[in-house]
Amino acid sequence: MAERQKVTESPFTVGTAPFRPGDKPNLGGVWDAQPKDLWRPDPEKCLTEDTHAHANGLIRVLRDDHKADGEWNPQLSPDTLIEGLKHMVTLRVFDDRMIKMQRTGKLSFYMRSFGEEAVAVAQTMALENQDWIFPSYRQPGAQFVRGRDMVSMICHCIGNTEDNVKGRQMPVHYTWKEGRFISISSPVGTQFPQAVGVAMASAYKGLDEACITWLGDGTSAQGDYHYALNFASTFKPPVILNVVNNQWAISTHKNLATGGKNFAARGLAYDIPSFRVDGNDFLALYSVTKWARERAKKGQGPTHIEVYTYRAGAHSSSDDTSAYRPENEFETWPGGDPIERLKKHLIEIGAWSDEKHKQLEEEIDNEVMQAYKKACEFGDLASGPYPPASTIFTEVYEEVPWHIQEQREELGK
């Protein structure tokens, strides 16, 4: 696969996408890795140098024949796997319905997690309920794992009177205090040092809490990523730092974000144990995250993970992928579809069927539609009602400063 491109009459190179519209994509690479290739170190005794092979290889659990294998197999029960499958299907159906709502003018903006459903679902399921979640915009599935109501999520996306953010954020930029799901930020990358800081506070207080956070391959080129890794390396708080390498930062290919061979190995330079994991393998994601959580609980500090996946859909409802990549490129991703892979594994072990899966999709689709209708009872995008203007002054200051109070009174007049 072509990785770099020499700029004509220039002393430097510029990373470029290996395939562009009209090309026939072939997304090969590391997919000869097998589940038995990499061992599972002791999380309490593991040193950074023990993970060099893990950072440069690829941790898998599901084989190509859909059977689980290797030391990283978390040995989850069929019930737990079915729970994970249901959460992933819920996220996909929810996303599909919401993007249709956006296309018909019922939502102003939306972002899907298409092809990346396993990331937030598997990793959140591997955590404890008291752990803090610092997401990027493609980890809303963590909320389903922790039980957030769909109606509440849709109210936020519409921006009606029940929007718990009171219109202070764009749609899909969720926050949910009860689930310890910290507000998604449009200025990407800010969540990384924030997660490290909260993890340091938890450790200082002697609490059994860990923080998990994600950012994309493109965002890893920003300073926030390196600040976070430096603090995590120095103070060794209980934090799990994920770079989701989904190949594209909007229309910019991952080759512009690093000159290295991968993203996982970057953590080695900061003396942080680092792993590269198949991001479309539910069991592998769960297992590596559980390992990192065990390490954090034992006071051994941070873990750095590259989640190797592919953004199957557009960056957002405002994006047109046909302008910068082949139309069918996602179909050639060797990692396959995360939902299909877990579904086929469950069928392989006799715990699921195509009929059950179809029924599940229909039930969830009905649930999403009912939730949307319920959310619209509190206001829709076209006609409102919306949060009143006065809410701009609420839930910001514990004690309202005098100059803000003056502005509030002026608004009231």
Summary of the structure (lengths in Angstrom):
residues: 413
radius of gyration: 21.8
end to end distance: 64.6
largest distance: 70.4
contacts: 1390
relative contact order: 0.17
helix: 42%
strand: 11%
